[in-house]
Amino acid sequence: MKGNPLKDIENAIGSCTSLVELEKMRVSLFGKKGYFAAQFEELKKLDGEAKKEFAQNLNINKENFLELLNQKKSALESVMIEEQMRKSSVDVTLFNQESAAGALHPVMDTMDKIIEYFVSMNFSIEEGPLVEDDFHNFEALNLPKYHPARDMQDTFYFKDSMLLRTHTSPVQIRTMLKQSAPIRMICPGAVFRRDFDITHTPMFHQVEGLVVDKTGKVSFANLKFILEDFFKIYVWRCESTFPPKLFPFTEPSAEADISCIFCHGEGCRVCSHTGWLEVLGCGVVDPNVFKAVGYKDVSGYAFGLGVERFAMLLHQIPDLRSLFEGDLRLLEQFR
C-alpha cells in the first residue's frame, strides 16, 4: 500500500464488506510493516521545517484513518447483528397447532385422576402446611421418639425442631382436631424424605385417606373394598393382595400389593425380582391416634399412596427419576 494516495486508502476502507477485511486493512495501515510504519521511517530522513510539517500531516492522517476504521467497524457490526436477528427471527403470526397444545405433567395428571375417584366416593379434600412440628408429624401418629422413621436419614429437620413433613398424615391429625366424627377425607400433597433411587425421590407426592365414624361402623373390610374398587376402576386389571405389615399409626396394618405390570410377575428390577409391587399402605387407625386428638368411641381406617409410583405403573415408566428430569422426549408423550 506504500505510495498509494490517501484517497485510495479512504476508498479501500469504505469498500470493506466484512470485519475480517476491515481487520486486514487496519493491519496494513498500522501494523509493524504497514503504511504508517513506513511513513515514520521516511520521517527520520527529514530535517528542520520539512520534518515538522511532515510529522503534523502524518499524525492528522493517522487520526483520520483511525476514525474511518472505527466508523466502518460500527457499521459492519450493526449489519452483522441485523443479519443474525433476521435469521433467528420467529414469525409469531404463524399458527402451529402442535406447539399450542399442552398437557399436564404425568404426576399431576395421575394425582387429579386419583382425587377424582375418591371425590366421587364422597371423600372431602383437606390440605395442610409443608413445614410441620413434631406433634403433628410424629407424636400424634403414635411414632415414639425411638422410631426409625425419626432417623435423620429419613427426615429433613430444621434447627428450630421443625421439619419438612414426611407424609400427609399430619393433615389427618389437623382435620380431626378441628372436626368431629364422622370424617371421610383425602389429603393430597407434596412430602419430603432423604431417599433417592429408581423408585424414590427426596420430594414426591402422596394422597392419603381417612375414614372415621362411630365404633362398629368402619372396619378393615370397608377399607379392602374401597381399595379393590379403586384398583379395578382406575388402575389395572391385575392381581392384588393385602399382606400384613407394621405401621405405628394403624393396627392391624397391611400393604396393598399388585402383580408387577412390567414383568407380569416374572421378576424385574422395578419389583426387586419378587413379581409384586407395593402400591400403598393401609390399616385400621390405632387407638393411640384417636387418643392424641381426643376422640372417643370411634373407629376408622386410613391409607396412603405415592402418586409418582402410580404414575410409573400407569404409564409403565421404569425409573421414577425420569419424571423429574424434564426430558421433553418423555414429557411430550403426554401431550
N, C-alpha and C positions, 0 to 999 in steps of 0.2 A: 504493500500500500504506500510505501515510501515514494514521494514525488507526486502523488495524486493531489489534485486541487482540493481545497477544503469543501467545496461544494459537492464534489464527488463523494466525500466521506459522509456528509449530511444526507445525501440521497441514498447511500448504502445503508445507513441506519434506518431510514424511513422505509426501505424496501424489505426489511427483515419480516418474515411471516411467522416465526416461532421463537420461543425463548432460547432454544438451542442455537439458532442462527444469531440471535442478539448477543449471546454469551461469546460466541466466536468473534463477533465484531468488537466486543469490549476488549477481549484479549489482544486482538490485532492492533488496537489503539493504545492500551495501557499496560500490556504485558512487557516482560523484560526485553523482548525483541520486537516490540511494537512500534507504532508510528511515533509516539511521543518520546520513547526512549531514544530513537534515532535523532529526533529533533534536539534533545538535550545534548547529545553528542556533538551536533553541529554548533550548539551554543558555546561549547568550550573553545571553539576555533576563533570566536569573535572577540573584539576588544572595544572598550570605550562606549561611545554612544550607540553604536550599532548593536552591541551586545545587550545593552539595556532595553532598546526598542524591541529587539528580537524576543527577549525574555518576557516582556509585557504581553506581546501578541501571543506568545506560546501559552501563557497562563490563561489568557482570555479564551483562546480556542479550547484549552483543556476543560475549563469550566462549562463552556457552551456544549461541548460534546458529552460531558457527564450528565448535563441536564437533559439533552436529547435522548441519551440512553435510558435514563430513569423514566422519562415520559413514555418512551416506546415500551419499556418493560411493564409499566402500569396498564397501558392499552392492551398489550398482548395477554396479560394476566386476566383482565376483565373479559376479553374474548374467550379465553380458555374456561373461565368459570361459567360463563353463559352457555358455552357448548356442553359442559358437563351437566348443568342444570337441565338443558334441553333434552339430553339423552336419558336422564334419570327421572324426568317429569312423569307424572301419572295423570291421565285424563280422568278426573273424578266424575265426569258426566257419563262414563261408560258404565253399563249395567252388567253385573256379574251375579247371577243367581246363586252360584255356589258359594262365593265369598260372603254373600249376605246371609246365608243360612248358618245358624249357630246351634249349639246344643249344650245341655247341662253336662258337667263333669260326671263320669260314671258313678263316682262315690255319692254325689249329691242326688243324682237320679235314683240310685238304689235306696238312699235314705227316704226320699219322697215316696217311693212305692211302698216301703215298709210302713211308713207313717200312714199312708192311705189305707192300708189293710186294717191296722189297729183302730184308726178313727172310725172305719166302717163297722167295727165291732164295739163301738160305743166307749172307746178309751179317750180320755182327755189328754191334751198335750201340756206338759209342765216344763219350765226352764229354771235354771239356777246359775250361779256365778262359776267362772272357770277357776278362780282362786278361792280355795276353801280353807277352813280351820280343821283342827284335829278332831273335834267332836263330830262334825257332820260327815267327814270323810272316813273316819275310822271308829271312834269310840261308840257312837250311837248305832253303828252297824255290827256291834259285837266283835270288834277287832281289838284284842288286848294289846298292851304295849309290846309284848314279845312276839307278836305275829310276824311271820316273814314278809307279809305284804307291806310292812312299815319299813323294810330294809331300804337303805339309801340307794341300792342298786335298782330299785323299782320306782321310787318316788322322787320327784323334783321338789326339794324343800327350799324355803326362803329363810333368811336369817331371823325373822320375827316369828318363827314356828308356823307360819302359813305355808301352804303348798299348792301346787297345781293338782287339781282333782285327778285321781287315778281311775275313776269311773263316774257314771252319772247317778249312782245310788244316793249321794248326798241330796239330790233333788227330791228323792222319795222321802227322806227324813224331813226336809223343809216343808214338803207338802203335808205330811202327817202332823207336823207341829202347828200348821195353820188351819187344817181342816179336820173334821171328824169323819169317822166311817159312816157310810161306805165310800170307798175310793176305788176308782178304776182309771188308771193313768199310764202314760208312757212319758219318758223324758229323753229326748234325742239331744245329742250334742257332742262336742269335742272333748277328749280326755287325753292324759299325758302319762307316759311311763318310760323308764330308761331301758329301752329294748329296741333292737334293730336287726332284722334278718329278713328272709324271704316271706315270712308270714307275720312280721311285727314291725311297727314303726314307732318312733317316740311320740308322735301325735297321731291319733286316729279318732274314729267316731263310733259312738255307741247309741243304741236305742234300748233302754231298759223299761220294763213294765212292772206295775204293782197293782194288785187287786186286794182290797181289804173289805171285809164285811163281818157281820155278827158271827160268833162261833157256830160252826157247823154248816155255814152257807158256802164256804170256799174250801176246796180240797185239792190234793195233788192230781186227782182225776180231771178236775176242771182245767188245771194247768196243762196236762198232757193233751187234752182235747184241743185247746186253743192253739198249741204249738203244732200239732199234727195237721190241723186245718190250715194253718199258716203255710207250712211246707207244701201241702197239696195244692193250695190255690195260687200261691205266689211263686214258689221257688222251683222245685224239681219233682220229677217222677223218680223217686229213689227210695231205698230202704232207710228207715230211721230207727234208732234205739235210744234208750234213756238209762245208761249205766249210772250207778251211784257214784257220787263224788263229794268231797268235803268242802263246804263253804261255811265260813263262820256266821253269815247272816241268814242262812236258811237251814232248816232241819225238818224232814230229810231233804237232801240235796241230790241233784243229778246234773249230768251234762247231756245235751242233745247231740247225738252223732248221726251223720248221714253217710251212706256209701260214697266213696270218692268218685266224683264225676270226671276226673282226669284220667284215672286208670281203671275205672269201673270195678274197683275192689281188688285189683291185682297187686297194688302196691307201687308207690312212686315217691319222689322226694317231697311233694306237697303234703301227702298224708303220712309222711315218715315211714312209708312202706308197710303201713298197717291195713290199708284198704278202707279206712274210716276217717272222716273229718269231723272234728268237734266244731260245731257252729254256734253254740251258746251254752250258758249255764243257767240253771233254774232250781227252784225248790220252794218248800213251804216256809214262810217267814218265821225266823226263830223268835220265841217269846221274849228274849232279851232285847230285841229290836223294838218290839211294842212297849216294853217296859221303859226304854230310854225316851220314848216320845209320849209316855203317859196314857197309852191305850190299854183298855181292859175289856175282857170278854169279846175278843175279836180273833179272827183267823185270816190268813191271806197267803198269796203266793207271789213270787217275783221271778223275773227272768231278765237276762241281759245278753245282747248280741252285738258283735262287731260289724259295723256297716261295710268296712273295707273287705272283710272276709267274705261277706255275702256278695259284694261286687265282683270279687275274684271268681267265685263259684258261678255266679250268674253269667258272666262274660268269659269264663274259662281263661283267666289271666293267671299264669303260674307263679309270678313273682309280685308280691304286694308292693314292692318299691317302685314298680313300673307306673303305678297310679300317681306318684308324686314327682316323677322326673320331668314332666312337661314335654314329653316326646310327642310331637304333632302327628307322627306316623301312627301312634297308638290312639291319641285322642280324636283324630279326625274320623276314626271308625265309628264314633258315637254321634256323628252329626245327624 
